[in-house]
Amino acid sequence: MKILMLSWEYPPRIVGGLARHVHDLSVALVQQGHEVEVITADHAGTSELDTKDGVRVHRLKMYSPQPLDFLDSVFQFNLNMMEKVVGLREKGVDFDIIHAHDWLVAYAAKALKHAYRRPLLATIHATEYGRNGGLHNPLQRYISSVEWWLTYEAWHVICCSDYMYNELHQFLQVPEDKLTVIPNGVKAEDFLPNAPDPAEFRRQYAAPDEKMVFFIGRMVTEKGVGVLIEAVPIILSRYPNCKFVIAGKGPAQDYLMRRARELGVYERIYFTGFVDDDVRNNLYHVADVAVFPSLYEPFGIVALEAMAAQVPVVVSNVGGFAEIIQHGKNGLHALPGNPESLADNILALLLAPGLAAKLKERAYREVIEQYNWSRIARKTVEVYAKVLNEYENTPWEGPLTPPQIEEQLLLSRVASFFSRYRGRYQSTGENLLEQLLKK
């Protein structure tokens, strides 16, 4: 099978979990005998074409005029993405299916679907509604509308958890028979430590007699780092020999550092900023607890990373975390947004090393057995095959006849009319159609 993968980020360009997801899925698909072409954004120090691990990665050099704003940059990125695929097609590169990841590639995905008459599959990793706890300004509402549009244009939609399944079905109104849940995964071998002297490495972050609590993620409200900062004084009041290492960067970083000073715990927290994979892995392995107090988490791949690195985990009981972590079996749950609950669960692992060891051992076994990329790739191929089978047995397969073109134009006008006037007319679908035919 030939797959065209569209993603705005791909390693070494890593902003969130999406980049690693697309990379690991693409590599696993190639290992199972499929061909994968990835179209993605440029990154400093990379070439326009990379064939590492058998995946052909095309990175787009942005030769367009300087974008006016964020949305303008997204439009230009999508135009360049379409231009790249046109060039590849002229060179004989073909594909059976288009797989788009999140709204930032929706424009190109839709255009390529219609231009080359290939079925479109979308993976929605998170929604604007969920990230912000609602839609509070025009930009958020616009992004949410593009997310809906992508799921509408897609033949089928993949999401990573039952939580996301419900969010897409209830909020974006994606039909249940159009949704499939396939969890994310990790490669445990990617999380092995490589520090020549682990004790010396650890001393860079904490004293030998201090326990280490580790967080890694983006410094944004939804990741709940502020909840961890508020929990620090509570933990220190009961377990003074403790150091907190917070790795990552983002727009909330200055506020979080300021809040730590206000609480008088700044000296007990090491804000590392961005860390590379090697440092991340070493920090996992010298930490006593990994904590992820997210307020919104569609899946929570960081929990799998910590489990693969064999460090006991505390997560907030939200989203995908609630499905990955079973309280008291492979980790602990804290109430979301509750510093006292977070502190209690962290302290439970610090004060009971036997419990911590038991939880991390079971968690590691589950990562190996349930969340490996070979299994995930096979499930994804099953969805591809289902979509292609449906596609080949519909009028979509092959050129449209003139009556089909006329029918699609009418349906498009009906859909546009319903979208535009549904708030104006309170009537039946038949009356709305009558209104359309009068226009």
Wavefront OBJ file of the C-alpha trace (Angstrom):
o trace
v 0.000 0.000 0.000
v 1.211 3.518 -0.828
v 0.441 6.138 1.807
v 0.739 9.921 1.554
v 1.217 11.241 5.109
v 0.573 14.959 5.772
v 1.874 16.440 9.022
v 2.986 19.928 9.992
v 5.658 18.518 12.348
v 8.029 15.581 12.060
v 11.312 14.860 13.900
v 13.600 16.654 14.437
v 10.878 19.319 14.366
v 9.013 18.382 17.553
v 6.430 20.649 19.158
v 4.191 18.053 20.779
v 3.418 14.347 20.633
v 2.127 14.518 17.055
v 5.623 14.530 15.502
v 6.717 11.346 17.229
v 3.373 9.686 16.492
v 3.678 10.335 12.742
v 7.331 9.240 12.737
v 6.835 5.997 14.651
v 3.700 5.075 12.702
v 5.413 5.771 9.356
v 8.478 3.692 10.273
v 6.302 0.804 11.473
v 4.268 0.910 8.250
v 7.449 0.738 6.156
v 8.705 -2.190 8.237
v 5.478 -4.014 7.355
v 6.083 -3.563 3.626
v 4.175 -0.369 2.831
v 5.475 2.762 1.094
v 5.183 6.067 2.966
v 5.743 9.593 1.652
v 5.643 12.221 4.419
v 5.096 15.889 3.521
v 6.012 18.176 6.412
v 7.450 21.545 7.405
v 11.092 22.501 7.066
v 13.457 22.413 10.025
v 16.886 23.965 10.459
v 19.726 21.644 9.539
v 17.603 19.194 7.545
v 17.509 18.438 3.836
v 14.476 18.720 1.561
v 14.400 14.941 1.123
v 15.292 12.428 3.816
v 14.936 8.656 3.460
v 15.888 7.608 6.975
v 14.288 4.337 8.184
v 12.819 3.778 4.729
v 10.342 6.666 5.031
v 10.617 9.328 2.307
v 10.303 12.631 4.174
v 9.826 15.789 2.088
v 10.472 18.978 4.068
v 9.027 22.143 2.586
v 11.291 25.136 2.131
v 9.042 28.156 2.661
v 9.901 30.415 -0.273
v 6.609 32.298 0.009
v 6.426 35.964 1.084
v 6.707 36.621 4.807
v 3.343 35.625 6.364
v 1.269 38.388 7.893
v 0.115 36.267 10.814
v -0.323 32.710 12.068
v -3.219 31.810 9.779
v -1.395 33.271 6.796
v 1.576 31.022 7.556
v -0.762 28.007 7.702
v -2.253 28.875 4.295
v 1.206 29.282 2.745
v 2.354 26.003 4.260
v -0.641 24.218 2.729
v -0.069 25.816 -0.678
v 3.552 24.675 -0.615
v 2.395 21.228 0.468
v 0.073 20.973 -2.541
v 2.815 22.243 -4.853
v 5.182 19.552 -3.557
v 2.662 16.758 -4.153
v 1.934 18.028 -7.683
v 5.676 17.865 -8.395
v 5.925 14.344 -6.996
v 2.991 13.192 -9.097
v 4.634 14.577 -12.226
v 7.683 12.462 -11.351
v 5.541 9.346 -11.168
v 4.986 9.140 -7.403
v 1.507 7.737 -6.710
v -0.423 6.941 -3.540
v -3.475 4.880 -2.597
v -4.635 6.888 0.378
v -4.054 10.289 2.014
v -3.554 10.359 5.790
v -3.841 13.853 7.328
v -2.864 14.704 10.892
v -4.821 17.551 12.532
v -6.295 20.755 11.125
v -3.040 22.434 10.099
v -2.935 20.284 6.939
v -6.689 20.270 6.243
v -6.603 22.639 3.258
v -4.014 20.603 1.351
v -5.606 17.293 2.360
v -9.000 18.308 1.001
v -7.597 19.740 -2.238
v -5.428 16.679 -2.934
v -8.312 14.341 -2.189
v -10.464 15.984 -4.830
v -7.684 16.654 -7.342
v -6.349 13.085 -7.414
v -9.500 11.265 -6.339
v -7.920 9.386 -3.464
v -9.701 8.630 -0.188
v -8.761 10.850 2.735
v -8.215 9.533 6.256
v -7.723 11.941 9.182
v -6.234 11.457 12.619
v -7.419 14.075 15.111
v -4.928 14.283 17.964
v -6.694 17.060 19.920
v -9.402 19.665 19.401
v -9.365 23.418 19.863
v -12.460 23.122 22.030
v -10.778 20.636 24.345
v -7.442 22.463 24.522
v -9.105 25.688 25.656
v -12.049 24.365 27.626
v -14.392 25.965 25.087
v -14.197 28.407 22.190
v -13.586 31.914 23.519
v -12.471 34.035 20.561
v -12.766 34.192 16.754
v -9.469 32.387 16.119
v -10.455 29.431 18.298
v -13.869 29.247 16.626
v -12.227 29.365 13.208
v -9.776 26.561 14.045
v -12.634 24.468 15.416
v -14.566 24.970 12.181
v -11.557 23.739 10.181
v -11.346 20.675 12.442
v -15.012 19.955 11.695
v -14.358 20.501 7.985
v -11.458 18.022 7.995
v -13.546 15.329 9.696
v -16.358 16.024 7.210
v -14.040 15.678 4.198
v -12.342 12.560 5.586
v -13.658 9.148 4.600
v -12.777 7.903 8.084
v -11.391 9.432 11.278
v -8.917 7.885 13.725
v -8.537 9.120 17.297
v -6.295 7.942 20.095
v -8.668 7.268 23.017
v -12.268 6.682 24.015
v -12.195 10.168 25.506
v -11.370 11.664 22.095
v -13.947 9.402 20.452
v -16.650 10.929 22.641
v -15.340 14.469 22.107
v -15.319 14.110 18.322
v -18.729 12.451 18.267
v -20.430 14.850 20.675
v -18.782 18.164 19.846
v -17.728 17.856 16.184
v -20.671 15.508 15.513
v -18.579 12.918 13.689
v -20.795 9.857 13.088
v -19.904 6.872 15.246
v -19.462 4.581 12.229
v -16.873 7.017 10.868
v -14.666 6.822 13.989
v -12.046 4.290 15.066
v -9.960 4.374 18.250
v -6.319 3.358 17.858
v -4.077 4.285 20.815
v -0.664 5.866 20.514
v 2.422 3.882 21.319
v 6.091 4.089 22.212
v 9.251 2.188 21.407
v 10.685 1.180 24.770
v 14.196 0.994 23.301
v 14.029 4.736 22.602
v 13.956 5.467 26.332
v 17.118 3.770 27.500
v 19.561 5.943 29.487
v 23.003 6.707 28.104
v 24.691 8.704 30.885
v 28.179 7.227 31.560
v 27.747 7.956 35.274
v 24.046 8.167 36.275
v 24.886 9.351 39.802
v 27.004 12.201 38.455
v 24.278 13.116 35.967
v 21.710 13.157 38.762
v 23.848 15.472 40.886
v 23.400 18.164 38.223
v 19.731 18.349 39.206
v 19.386 17.149 42.797
v 21.482 16.327 45.844
v 22.164 12.617 46.532
v 19.833 12.628 49.546
v 16.973 14.329 47.697
v 14.111 12.545 45.972
v 13.456 13.804 42.441
v 10.012 14.542 40.997
v 10.122 15.003 37.220
v 7.767 16.704 34.765
v 8.313 17.164 31.036
v 5.955 18.903 28.632
v 4.955 22.202 27.116
v 4.604 25.175 29.443
v 0.926 25.792 28.669
v -2.135 25.913 30.897
v -3.597 22.645 29.643
v -0.563 20.657 30.846
v -1.312 21.598 34.457
v 2.212 22.664 35.426
v 0.651 25.394 37.562
v -1.089 22.690 39.605
v 2.286 21.049 40.237
v 3.798 24.381 41.340
v 0.949 24.835 43.832
v 1.506 21.284 45.124
v 5.224 21.807 45.799
v 4.821 23.592 49.205
v 2.418 20.870 50.346
v 4.880 18.115 49.440
v 7.850 19.910 51.000
v 5.947 20.393 54.270
v 5.771 16.603 54.621
v 8.889 15.540 52.715
v 11.501 18.330 52.796
v 14.265 16.442 50.952
v 12.688 16.675 47.549
v 13.659 18.411 44.292
v 11.350 19.149 41.382
v 12.694 19.117 37.828
v 10.436 20.768 35.233
v 11.573 20.339 31.629
v 10.073 22.060 28.614
v 9.294 25.508 27.329
v 6.236 27.496 26.365
v 4.311 30.739 26.850
v 3.448 30.054 30.506
v 7.045 29.586 31.632
v 7.640 33.128 32.965
v 4.385 33.050 34.924
v 5.214 29.645 36.426
v 8.660 30.779 37.534
v 7.172 33.929 39.037
v 4.545 31.896 40.888
v 7.252 29.592 42.292
v 9.017 32.659 43.705
v 5.777 33.927 45.235
v 5.276 30.586 46.970
v 8.865 30.581 48.232
v 9.750 27.313 46.483
v 11.723 28.567 43.490
v 14.988 27.210 44.890
v 13.456 23.736 45.110
v 12.515 23.684 41.427
v 14.892 23.267 38.498
v 13.394 24.792 35.343
v 15.544 23.221 32.632
v 13.893 24.668 29.518
v 13.929 22.469 26.431
v 15.877 19.195 26.766
v 16.878 16.789 24.003
v 15.938 13.113 23.955
v 19.132 11.930 25.635
v 18.727 14.289 28.588
v 15.026 13.432 28.798
v 15.786 9.711 28.969
v 18.446 10.165 31.621
v 16.120 12.344 33.706
v 13.407 9.688 33.529
v 15.809 7.053 34.788
v 17.152 9.036 37.735
v 13.747 10.373 38.804
v 11.795 8.831 41.657
v 8.408 9.911 40.309
v 7.187 11.244 36.953
v 4.144 13.496 37.228
v 1.766 14.759 34.542
v -1.039 16.901 36.012
v -2.779 17.855 32.742
v -6.133 19.602 32.722
v -6.810 18.324 29.184
v -5.113 15.326 27.613
v -6.570 13.552 24.559
v -4.152 10.653 24.999
v -1.078 11.395 27.106
v 1.871 9.776 25.364
v 4.222 11.131 28.055
v 2.705 8.612 30.450
v 3.747 5.813 28.084
v 7.242 7.322 27.834
v 7.631 7.299 31.610
v 6.273 3.756 31.794
v 8.759 2.679 29.107
v 11.558 4.349 31.067
v 10.464 2.402 34.175
v 9.672 5.310 36.471
v 6.464 5.296 38.591
v 3.804 7.687 37.296
v 1.232 10.057 38.773
v -1.265 11.550 36.306
v -4.405 13.612 36.566
v -7.559 11.604 36.057
v -8.510 13.159 32.708
v -8.805 12.138 29.067
v -6.470 9.474 27.792
v -4.530 9.386 31.075
v -7.592 7.911 32.760
v -7.553 5.065 30.227
v -3.798 4.355 30.229
v -3.250 4.498 33.989
v -5.241 2.244 36.305
v -5.082 3.688 39.790
v -3.081 1.476 42.116
v -2.189 -1.023 39.365
v 0.224 0.685 36.965
v 0.305 4.220 38.390
v -1.726 6.674 40.435
v -4.508 9.150 39.609
v -4.858 12.645 41.059
v -7.943 14.824 40.840
v -7.489 17.267 37.935
v -6.682 20.826 38.964
v -6.340 19.812 42.629
v -2.876 20.512 44.186
v -3.741 18.671 47.416
v -4.714 15.497 45.559
v -1.617 15.738 43.366
v 0.602 16.177 46.440
v -1.002 13.198 48.210
v -0.355 10.853 45.300
v 3.224 12.009 44.765
v 3.888 11.584 48.492
v 2.379 8.077 48.371
v 5.133 7.015 45.954
v 7.899 8.885 47.757
v 6.972 7.358 51.113
v 6.280 3.830 49.839
v 9.132 2.688 47.542
v 7.722 -0.846 47.488
v 4.470 0.393 45.979
v 6.402 2.513 43.483
v 8.456 -0.497 42.356
v 5.357 -2.674 41.943
v 3.543 -0.048 39.854
v 6.437 0.648 37.503
v 7.066 -3.055 36.845
v 3.485 -3.671 35.766
v 3.442 -0.441 33.741
v 6.540 -1.510 31.798
v 4.988 -4.882 30.907
v 1.864 -3.154 29.589
v 3.893 -0.817 27.378
v 5.678 -3.759 25.779
v 2.533 -5.829 25.260
v -0.180 -3.265 24.441
v 1.416 -0.070 23.159
v 3.981 -1.256 20.613
v 4.024 0.390 17.188
v 3.923 -2.861 15.237
v 0.492 -3.596 16.700
v -0.693 -0.015 16.138
v 0.486 -0.026 12.506
v -1.411 -3.265 11.817
v -4.606 -1.756 13.213
v -4.079 1.370 11.089
v -3.608 -0.741 7.958
v -6.889 -2.487 8.748
v -8.594 0.920 8.628
v -6.784 1.788 5.378
v -7.969 -1.486 3.817
v -11.553 -0.894 4.957
v -11.552 2.620 3.496
v -10.042 1.490 0.195
v -12.552 -1.332 -0.102
v -15.441 1.068 0.458
v -13.905 3.589 -1.946
v -13.521 1.048 -4.739
v -17.186 0.115 -4.432
v -18.599 3.631 -4.748
v -18.997 6.130 -7.626
v -15.979 7.965 -6.186
v -13.708 5.391 -7.828
v -12.773 6.653 -11.294
v -13.839 9.815 -13.183
v -17.256 11.291 -12.448
v -19.944 11.172 -15.101
v -21.716 14.444 -16.013
v -24.858 13.494 -13.995
v -22.677 12.719 -10.960
v -20.928 16.059 -11.310
v -24.305 17.846 -11.472
v -25.524 15.900 -8.433
v -22.405 16.776 -6.409
v -22.740 20.452 -7.303
v -26.347 20.447 -6.103
v -25.422 18.652 -2.882
v -22.623 21.156 -2.331
v -25.075 24.044 -2.774
v -27.503 22.394 -0.332
v -24.749 21.897 2.273
v -23.608 25.494 1.852
v -27.176 26.762 2.171
v -27.869 24.731 5.312
v -24.643 26.017 6.887
v -25.396 29.625 6.007
v -29.110 29.830 6.755
v -29.781 27.224 9.425
v -29.976 29.945 12.066
v -32.393 32.026 9.986
v -34.973 29.436 9.028
v -36.709 27.250 11.572
v -38.237 24.848 9.100
v -38.000 21.294 7.856
v -35.296 20.092 5.532
v -37.799 20.019 2.678
v -38.707 23.691 3.171
v -35.042 24.614 3.327
v -34.485 22.899 0.013
v -37.419 24.809 -1.431
v -35.781 28.023 -0.226
v -32.555 26.985 -1.940
v -34.247 26.245 -5.250
v -35.838 29.710 -5.225
v -32.407 31.393 -4.947
l 1 2 3 4 5 6 7 8 9 10 11 12 13 14 15 16 17 18 19 20 21 22 23 24 25 26 27 28 29 30 31 32 33 34 35 36 37 38 39 40 41 42 43 44 45 46 47 48 49 50 51 52 53 54 55 56 57 58 59 60 61 62 63 64 65 66 67 68 69 70 71 72 73 74 75 76 77 78 79 80 81 82 83 84 85 86 87 88 89 90 91 92 93 94 95 96 97 98 99 100 101 102 103 104 105 106 107 108 109 110 111 112 113 114 115 116 117 118 119 120 121 122 123 124 125 126 127 128 129 130 131 132 133 134 135 136 137 138 139 140 141 142 143 144 145 146 147 148 149 150 151 152 153 154 155 156 157 158 159 160 161 162 163 164 165 166 167 168 169 170 171 172 173 174 175 176 177 178 179 180 181 182 183 184 185 186 187 188 189 190 191 192 193 194 195 196 197 198 199 200 201 202 203 204 205 206 207 208 209 210 211 212 213 214 215 216 217 218 219 220 221 222 223 224 225 226 227 228 229 230 231 232 233 234 235 236 237 238 239 240 241 242 243 244 245 246 247 248 249 250 251 252 253 254 255 256 257 258 259 260 261 262 263 264 265 266 267 268 269 270 271 272 273 274 275 276 277 278 279 280 281 282 283 284 285 286 287 288 289 290 291 292 293 294 295 296 297 298 299 300 301 302 303 304 305 306 307 308 309 310 311 312 313 314 315 316 317 318 319 320 321 322 323 324 325 326 327 328 329 330 331 332 333 334 335 336 337 338 339 340 341 342 343 344 345 346 347 348 349 350 351 352 353 354 355 356 357 358 359 360 361 362 363 364 365 366 367 368 369 370 371 372 373 374 375 376 377 378 379 380 381 382 383 384 385 386 387 388 389 390 391 392 393 394 395 396 397 398 399 400 401 402 403 404 405 406 407 408 409 410 411 412 413 414 415 416 417 418 419 420 421 422 423 424 425 426 427 428 429 430 431 432 433 434 435 436 437 438 439
